[in-house]
Amino acid sequence: MLTRKIIFPALMLSLGSGQVVAGDNDINGVNLNQSDFADFADSVTNIFAYKTLLPGEPLGALGFDIGISATSSESQFKLNNQQRDTNHRVNLVTINAQKGLPGGFDIGIQYSKLMDSDASSLSGELRYAILEGGVLHPSLSVGGQYTQTSGIDALDYQSFGVDFGVSKGFANVTPYANIGMVASSVDPILNTTLKEENPTLLKVSAGLNINLFAFDILVGYNQIGDNNNYSIKAGYRF
């Protein structure tokens, strides 16, 4: 029953995110000069880096947050041929899971699948509540994340991130906001004329979690560098 409550709403959201044609987002080669590849690395980082899609309030030792999200990510390039396109967006579907631990710690994972591609990413996060929050004051937290991709022939991608967050619950609604950095390694493993790029980008995120008793809905925004991401998540937070 719980699985149905989580998956059915999220599948409806992801199915509505747009139609795709097989292979349009596969990165099978990189044909750019070094300057353009540096910009391309920023777009790749925006697409695959960890997205903050939950409040920072600690879950507690028995708590969990699990759901499926659909994300529209901005890219300054088409991925399969690296042509510049300032209006280009790609879609991802993500499984999100967070588990509360004793002492104000939470641990979580994200598995994201880039639609119309073989590419996917796996992220892990450890978050600590500096201030757990209460009736009169918000929760303050710090989190660290790591991401690694698979299924991309032409690139090896990994990133590390850290952010500081604030959130405050009001009845069944919890807004949150975060600011931090993402440092990535984007290695063009099939193109020996290009050097690895290591962008370090500002990350800001904000969102609103709404508890509907049967399940939770979250709308979230992440901006990594100059590129943005819009997400909606359906799941259960306890």
C-alpha positions, 0 to 999 in steps of 0.5 A, a space after each residue: 500500500 505504501 509503495 502504491 502511494 509513493 510510486 503512482 503519483 510520481 510516475 504520473 509526474 515523470 510521464 508528464 515531463 516530456 517525450 524523448 527519442 532514444 539516444 538523444 542524450 547519450 554522450 558517446 564522444 566529445 568534439 569541442 575545444 578546451 574552452 567550450 569543454 569547460 562550459 560543457 563541464 558546467 552543464 554536465 555538473 548541473 545535470 548530474 550533481 546531487 539535488 537537495 530535495 528534502 528539508 534539513 530538519 533531522 529525521 530522528 533514529 526511527 525516521 525516513 524520507 523516501 520518494 521518486 522525483 522528476 527533474 527538468 535540468 538546464 544545459 547550455 549544450 545538446 548532449 549527444 553532439 555538444 552543439 550550443 543551445 541555451 534553451 536546452 533542457 533534459 529530464 531525469 527521474 530519481 529515487 530518493 531515500 534518506 534515513 535518520 540516525 542517532 545524534 542528529 545525523 541523516 544518511 541518504 542516497 539518490 539514484 538518477 536516470 537521465 531520460 533518453 540515455 544510458 547515463 545514470 548517477 548514484 549519490 550519497 549524502 551525510 547530513 548533520 543538524 547543527 540546530 535541530 529546530 523547534 517551535 520558535 526557531 528553525 533547523 540548521 544543518 550541514 551536509 556533504 555529498 558525493 556523486 559518481 556517474 555510469 553509462 557514459 562512454 565519453 566521460 568519467 564524472 564525479 563530484 563532491 558537494 557541501 551545503 548549509 541549510 535552514 528549514 522550519 515546519 509550519 503545521 503540514 508545510 516545511 519550507 527549506 533553503 540551502 547554499 553551498 558548493 559543488 566541485 566536480 571532475 569531468 574527464 573526456 576519457 575518449 578524447 586525448 586532446 582535451 584535458 580534464 575540467 574541474 569546475 567548482 560551482 556555487 549551489 543554491 536550493 530551495 523548496 517546499 515539502 507538503 505533508 498530505 497525510 497519505 503521502 508527501 509532495 515536494 516542489 524544489 529548485 536547485 541552481 548549480 553555477 548558472 544552470 537551474 533545475 526544477 523538481 517535483 517529488 512524491 513520497 513519504 516522510 516520517 
